Amino acid sequence: MKKLAERYNVVFFITTGIKRTAEKREECIPIASDLKNPNGLADFSNEVLILYRPYYYDANAEKDIMEIISAKQFGCCCVAIRLYYNASTGRIFDKYKGTV
């Protein structure tokens, strides 16, 4: 798939689950090695993004916050972007710019 993406200049989005190992850590923040990827998709991808909702693991956290964690990014450091999340609608938005 990576060769196809490069050849035709397209992007592939692949979703996968997270192993329960993240829940055993104190902060429960998932990392790339927590991905359930039997085919090694994280190894062959240029970028890996993980959606993380702190409230799911900590009842004291803000309910409307979601972080997009860049667990692997080609040619750049890994970062986290904090966005607002409406659980009832599933919409993700930037508080200052509106819907993403």
Buried (B, 14 or more C-beta within 10 A) or exposed (E): EEEEEEEEEEEEEEEBEBBEEBEEEEEBBBBBEBBEBEEEBBEEBEEBEBBBBBBEBEEEEEEBBBBBBBBBBEEEEEEEEBBBBEEEEEEBBEEEEEEE
